[in-house]
């Protein structure tokens, strides 16, 4: 998978790229990560990438020429065999989901553009494919969102995780019908009066699978009724009619 990130603060991403899932994916050659420093595309003596907004208002706005120049450079540096999906990280974007992570991973290449200050010149939007938000809140910049998206997608690349089954059976996965994951237990068998359900100790795999499916549905009904309702309303769709891709 080929990933580019356009950022004013590349140093924020350096430690992230050396650790955990992302670090292992890079070391194994399963992930290519390029961080494009937006500042190098600034204008004037001080390499300015922002300016005051037309019409007045508080704060500064990122210039369209600087951002698009950085996007073009990031795409060239990635040298991906497939055209990277260009993604703008903004509170106005669609909420990031597991389905979107799977689509990006399947596409194999994307560029994340991190905002700062009061956001982007509106014309930047015509140079990207879509926008993503982590949720209904505002961050100081897009770097935290970029790290979340890269980790969520990198772990889906075959070979990155030691056990592929851990990706199939988890919250929001198609294998789990988009529900929350069922409760998990390990040693000790008893702890401060709390034990492990008997069904998990009996060794009957059919009963265990039934219990887990029931628990996943019940947990979702209680904690995320929106997901449970969506499951009830979702039409049955043949596998052959499903399509992947970044959009």
C-alpha positions as a Markdown table, in Angstrom:
| # | Residue | x | y | z |
|---|---|---|---|---|
| 1 | Unk | 0.0 | 0.0 | 0.0 |
| 2 | Unk | 1.3 | 3.5 | -0.9 |
| 3 | Unk | 0.4 | 6.4 | 1.4 |
| 4 | Unk | 1.3 | 10.0 | 1.2 |
| 5 | Unk | 0.7 | 12.7 | 3.8 |
| 6 | Unk | 0.9 | 16.5 | 3.2 |
| 7 | Unk | 1.7 | 18.2 | 6.5 |
| 8 | Unk | 3.1 | 21.4 | 7.9 |
| 9 | Unk | 4.6 | 19.4 | 10.7 |
| 10 | Unk | 6.3 | 16.3 | 9.4 |
| 11 | Unk | 8.1 | 15.8 | 12.7 |
| 12 | Unk | 4.8 | 14.8 | 14.3 |
| 13 | Unk | 4.7 | 11.8 | 12.0 |
| 14 | Unk | 8.2 | 10.5 | 12.4 |
| 15 | Unk | 7.9 | 8.6 | 15.6 |
| 16 | Unk | 4.5 | 7.3 | 14.5 |
| 17 | Unk | 6.1 | 5.8 | 11.4 |
| 18 | Unk | 8.7 | 3.9 | 13.5 |
| 19 | Unk | 6.3 | 2.2 | 15.9 |
| 20 | Unk | 3.8 | -0.7 | 16.1 |
| 21 | Unk | 1.8 | -1.8 | 13.1 |
| 22 | Unk | 2.9 | 1.0 | 10.8 |
| 23 | Unk | 6.6 | 0.4 | 11.6 |
| 24 | Unk | 6.3 | -3.3 | 11.0 |
| 25 | Unk | 4.5 | -2.7 | 7.7 |
| 26 | Unk | 7.2 | -0.3 | 6.5 |
| 27 | Unk | 10.0 | -2.6 | 7.6 |
| 28 | Unk | 8.4 | -5.5 | 5.7 |
| 29 | Unk | 7.9 | -3.5 | 2.6 |
| 30 | Unk | 4.2 | -3.8 | 2.8 |
| 31 | Unk | 3.7 | -0.1 | 3.2 |
| 32 | Unk | 5.3 | 2.9 | 1.5 |
| 33 | Unk | 4.9 | 6.2 | 3.4 |
| 34 | Unk | 5.9 | 9.6 | 2.1 |
| 35 | Unk | 5.4 | 12.8 | 4.1 |
| 36 | Unk | 5.4 | 15.9 | 2.0 |
| 37 | Unk | 6.4 | 19.1 | 3.9 |
| 38 | Unk | 3.8 | 21.7 | 2.9 |
| 39 | Unk | 6.2 | 24.5 | 4.0 |
| 40 | Unk | 8.6 | 23.7 | 1.1 |
| 41 | Unk | 5.8 | 24.7 | -1.3 |
| 42 | Unk | 5.3 | 28.1 | 0.4 |
| 43 | Unk | 5.8 | 31.4 | -1.4 |
| 44 | Unk | 8.0 | 34.4 | -0.7 |
| 45 | Unk | 11.1 | 34.8 | 1.5 |
| 46 | Unk | 9.4 | 33.1 | 4.4 |
| 47 | Unk | 7.8 | 30.3 | 2.5 |
| 48 | Unk | 4.3 | 31.4 | 3.5 |
| 49 | Unk | 1.5 | 28.8 | 3.0 |
| 50 | Unk | -1.4 | 30.8 | 4.4 |
| 51 | Unk | -3.0 | 34.3 | 4.0 |
| 52 | Unk | -5.8 | 36.4 | 5.4 |
| 53 | Unk | -9.3 | 35.5 | 4.1 |
| 54 | Unk | -11.0 | 37.6 | 1.5 |
| 55 | Unk | -14.0 | 39.3 | 3.0 |
| 56 | Unk | -12.4 | 39.5 | 6.4 |
| 57 | Unk | -12.6 | 37.2 | 9.4 |
| 58 | Unk | -10.4 | 35.8 | 12.0 |
| 59 | Unk | -7.4 | 33.5 | 11.4 |
| 60 | Unk | -5.5 | 32.5 | 8.4 |
| 61 | Unk | -6.4 | 30.2 | 5.4 |
| 62 | Unk | -4.2 | 27.7 | 3.6 |
| 63 | Unk | -3.4 | 28.8 | 0.1 |
| 64 | Unk | -4.7 | 26.7 | -2.8 |
| 65 | Unk | -1.6 | 27.0 | -4.9 |
| 66 | Unk | 0.7 | 25.8 | -2.0 |
| 67 | Unk | -1.6 | 22.9 | -1.1 |
| 68 | Unk | -2.1 | 21.7 | -4.7 |
| 69 | Unk | 1.6 | 21.9 | -5.4 |
| 70 | Unk | 2.3 | 19.7 | -2.3 |
| 71 | Unk | -0.4 | 17.2 | -3.5 |
| 72 | Unk | 1.2 | 17.0 | -6.9 |
| 73 | Unk | 4.7 | 16.5 | -5.4 |
| 74 | Unk | 3.4 | 13.8 | -3.0 |
| 75 | Unk | 1.8 | 11.9 | -5.8 |
| 76 | Unk | 5.0 | 12.0 | -7.9 |
| 77 | Unk | 7.1 | 10.9 | -4.9 |
| 78 | Unk | 4.8 | 7.9 | -4.2 |
| 79 | Unk | 5.2 | 6.6 | -7.8 |
| 80 | Unk | 2.2 | 4.3 | -7.1 |
| 81 | Unk | 1.1 | 1.8 | -9.9 |
| 82 | Unk | -2.4 | 3.0 | -9.2 |
| 83 | Unk | -3.5 | 6.6 | -9.1 |
| 84 | Unk | -3.7 | 7.7 | -5.4 |
| 85 | Unk | -7.0 | 8.8 | -4.0 |
| 86 | Unk | -6.6 | 12.4 | -2.8 |
| 87 | Unk | -8.2 | 12.9 | 0.6 |
| 88 | Unk | -8.8 | 16.2 | 2.4 |
| 89 | Unk | -8.9 | 15.9 | 6.2 |
| 90 | Unk | -11.5 | 18.3 | 7.5 |
| 91 | Unk | -14.4 | 18.5 | 10.0 |
| 92 | Unk | -16.7 | 18.9 | 7.1 |
| 93 | Unk | -15.9 | 15.5 | 5.5 |
| 94 | Unk | -17.7 | 12.2 | 5.8 |
| 95 | Unk | -17.1 | 10.4 | 9.0 |
| 96 | Unk | -14.3 | 7.8 | 8.8 |
| 97 | Unk | -15.6 | 4.2 | 9.1 |
| 98 | Unk | -14.2 | 0.7 | 8.9 |
| 99 | Unk | -15.8 | 0.4 | 5.5 |
| 100 | Unk | -13.9 | 3.4 | 4.3 |
| 101 | Unk | -10.7 | 2.0 | 5.8 |
| 102 | Unk | -11.2 | -1.2 | 3.9 |
| 103 | Unk | -12.0 | 0.6 | 0.6 |
| 104 | Unk | -8.8 | 2.7 | 0.9 |
| 105 | Unk | -6.7 | -0.4 | 1.7 |
| 106 | Unk | -8.2 | -2.2 | -1.2 |
| 107 | Unk | -7.5 | 0.7 | -3.6 |
| 108 | Unk | -3.8 | 0.5 | -2.5 |
| 109 | Unk | -2.8 | 4.2 | -2.7 |
| 110 | Unk | -4.0 | 7.5 | -1.2 |
| 111 | Unk | -2.8 | 10.9 | -0.1 |
| 112 | Unk | -4.0 | 12.6 | 3.1 |
| 113 | Unk | -3.9 | 16.4 | 3.3 |
| 114 | Unk | -3.7 | 17.8 | 6.8 |
| 115 | Unk | -5.2 | 21.2 | 7.5 |
| 116 | Unk | -4.2 | 23.9 | 9.9 |
| 117 | Unk | -5.3 | 27.4 | 11.0 |
| 118 | Unk | -8.9 | 28.2 | 9.7 |
| 119 | Unk | -8.8 | 25.5 | 7.0 |
| 120 | Unk | -8.3 | 25.4 | 3.3 |
| 121 | Unk | -9.1 | 27.8 | 0.5 |
| 122 | Unk | -12.3 | 26.5 | -0.9 |
| 123 | Unk | -10.8 | 25.9 | -4.3 |
| 124 | Unk | -8.6 | 23.1 | -2.8 |
| 125 | Unk | -11.7 | 20.9 | -2.8 |
| 126 | Unk | -11.8 | 20.7 | -6.6 |
| 127 | Unk | -8.3 | 19.0 | -6.5 |
| 128 | Unk | -9.2 | 16.1 | -4.2 |
| 129 | Unk | -11.5 | 13.1 | -4.5 |
| 130 | Unk | -13.3 | 13.3 | -1.2 |
| 131 | Unk | -13.1 | 14.6 | 2.4 |
| 132 | Unk | -12.8 | 12.6 | 5.7 |
| 133 | Unk | -13.5 | 13.6 | 9.3 |
| 134 | Unk | -12.8 | 11.6 | 12.4 |
| 135 | Unk | -16.0 | 12.8 | 14.0 |
| 136 | Unk | -18.0 | 15.8 | 15.1 |
| 137 | Unk | -15.2 | 17.7 | 16.7 |
| 138 | Unk | -12.4 | 20.1 | 15.7 |
| 139 | Unk | -8.6 | 19.4 | 16.1 |
| 140 | Unk | -5.8 | 21.9 | 15.7 |
| 141 | Unk | -4.6 | 20.1 | 12.6 |
| 142 | Unk | -5.1 | 17.0 | 10.5 |
| 143 | Unk | -2.0 | 15.0 | 11.7 |
| 144 | Unk | -3.8 | 13.1 | 14.4 |
| 145 | Unk | -6.5 | 12.1 | 11.9 |
| 146 | Unk | -3.9 | 11.1 | 9.4 |
| 147 | Unk | -2.2 | 8.8 | 11.9 |
| 148 | Unk | -5.5 | 7.2 | 12.8 |
| 149 | Unk | -6.4 | 6.6 | 9.1 |
| 150 | Unk | -3.0 | 5.2 | 8.2 |
| 151 | Unk | -3.0 | 2.8 | 11.2 |
| 152 | Unk | -6.6 | 1.7 | 10.4 |
| 153 | Unk | -5.7 | 0.9 | 6.8 |
| 154 | Unk | -2.2 | -0.5 | 7.3 |
| 155 | Unk | -3.4 | -3.2 | 9.6 |
| 156 | Unk | -5.8 | -4.4 | 6.8 |
| 157 | Unk | -2.9 | -5.1 | 4.4 |
| 158 | Unk | -2.3 | -8.8 | 4.1 |
| 159 | Unk | 0.8 | -9.8 | 6.0 |
| 160 | Unk | 0.9 | -6.8 | 8.4 |
| 161 | Unk | -0.8 | -8.6 | 11.3 |
| 162 | Unk | 0.4 | -11.9 | 12.4 |
| 163 | Unk | -3.1 | -13.4 | 12.6 |
| 164 | Unk | -5.3 | -12.5 | 9.7 |
| 165 | Unk | -8.3 | -13.8 | 11.6 |
| 166 | Unk | -8.1 | -10.9 | 14.0 |
| 167 | Unk | -9.1 | -8.5 | 11.2 |
| 168 | Unk | -12.1 | -10.7 | 10.2 |
| 169 | Unk | -13.6 | -11.1 | 13.6 |
| 170 | Unk | -13.7 | -7.6 | 15.1 |
| 171 | Unk | -16.0 | -4.6 | 15.6 |
| 172 | Unk | -17.5 | -3.3 | 12.4 |
| 173 | Unk | -16.1 | -6.1 | 10.2 |
| 174 | Unk | -18.4 | -7.6 | 7.5 |
| 175 | Unk | -17.7 | -11.0 | 9.0 |
| 176 | Unk | -19.2 | -9.7 | 12.2 |
| 177 | Unk | -22.1 | -8.2 | 10.2 |
| 178 | Unk | -20.9 | -4.7 | 11.1 |
| 179 | Unk | -21.7 | -5.2 | 14.8 |
| 180 | Unk | -19.5 | -4.6 | 17.9 |
| 181 | Unk | -17.2 | -7.4 | 18.8 |
| 182 | Unk | -18.4 | -10.0 | 21.4 |
| 183 | Unk | -16.8 | -10.0 | 24.9 |
| 184 | Unk | -13.4 | -11.6 | 25.2 |
| 185 | Unk | -11.8 | -13.3 | 28.3 |
| 186 | Unk | -8.4 | -14.7 | 29.2 |
| 187 | Unk | -6.6 | -15.8 | 32.4 |
| 188 | Unk | -7.1 | -15.6 | 35.3 |
| 189 | Unk | -10.2 | -17.8 | 35.4 |
| 190 | Unk | -11.5 | -15.9 | 38.5 |
| 191 | Unk | -10.7 | -12.3 | 39.4 |
| 192 | Unk | -12.3 | -10.4 | 42.3 |
| 193 | Unk | -15.5 | -12.3 | 42.1 |
| 194 | Unk | -15.8 | -12.2 | 38.4 |
| 195 | Unk | -15.5 | -15.4 | 36.4 |
| 196 | Unk | -15.4 | -16.5 | 32.7 |
| 197 | Unk | -18.7 | -17.6 | 31.1 |
| 198 | Unk | -19.1 | -21.4 | 31.3 |
| 199 | Unk | -19.8 | -21.7 | 27.6 |
| 200 | Unk | -16.3 | -20.5 | 26.8 |
| 201 | Unk | -14.8 | -23.1 | 29.0 |
| 202 | Unk | -16.7 | -26.1 | 27.7 |
| 203 | Unk | -15.0 | -26.6 | 24.3 |
| 204 | Unk | -18.2 | -26.8 | 22.3 |
| 205 | Unk | -17.3 | -24.6 | 19.3 |
| 206 | Unk | -20.9 | -24.5 | 17.9 |
| 207 | Unk | -22.2 | -23.3 | 21.2 |
| 208 | Unk | -19.3 | -20.8 | 21.5 |
| 209 | Unk | -20.1 | -19.3 | 18.1 |
| 210 | Unk | -23.8 | -19.0 | 18.9 |
| 211 | Unk | -23.0 | -17.3 | 22.2 |
| 212 | Unk | -20.6 | -14.9 | 20.6 |
| 213 | Unk | -23.1 | -14.0 | 17.9 |
| 214 | Unk | -25.8 | -13.3 | 20.5 |
| 215 | Unk | -23.4 | -11.3 | 22.6 |
| 216 | Unk | -22.3 | -9.2 | 19.7 |
| 217 | Unk | -25.9 | -8.4 | 18.7 |
| 218 | Unk | -26.9 | -7.6 | 22.3 |
| 219 | Unk | -23.9 | -5.4 | 23.0 |
| 220 | Unk | -24.5 | -3.5 | 19.8 |
| 221 | Unk | -28.2 | -3.0 | 20.7 |
| 222 | Unk | -27.2 | -1.5 | 24.0 |
| 223 | Unk | -24.1 | 0.5 | 23.1 |
| 224 | Unk | -24.7 | 1.4 | 19.4 |
| 225 | Unk | -28.4 | 1.0 | 18.6 |
| 226 | Unk | -27.8 | 2.9 | 15.4 |
| 227 | Unk | -25.7 | 0.0 | 14.1 |
| 228 | Unk | -28.2 | -2.6 | 15.2 |
| 229 | Unk | -31.0 | -0.6 | 13.4 |
| 230 | Unk | -28.9 | -0.4 | 10.3 |
| 231 | Unk | -28.4 | -4.2 | 10.3 |
| 232 | Unk | -32.2 | -4.6 | 10.5 |
| 233 | Unk | -32.8 | -2.3 | 7.5 |
| 234 | Unk | -29.9 | -3.5 | 5.3 |
| 235 | Unk | -31.1 | -5.3 | 2.2 |
| 236 | Unk | -29.5 | -8.6 | 1.4 |
| 237 | Unk | -26.9 | -8.1 | -1.4 |
| 238 | Unk | -25.2 | -10.9 | -3.4 |
| 239 | Unk | -21.4 | -11.0 | -3.0 |
| 240 | Unk | -21.0 | -10.7 | -6.8 |
| 241 | Unk | -22.7 | -7.3 | -6.9 |
| 242 | Unk | -20.4 | -5.7 | -4.3 |
| 243 | Unk | -17.7 | -3.4 | -5.5 |
| 244 | Unk | -14.5 | -2.1 | -3.8 |
| 245 | Unk | -12.5 | 1.1 | -4.4 |
| 246 | Unk | -11.8 | 4.2 | -2.5 |
| 247 | Unk | -15.1 | 5.9 | -3.0 |
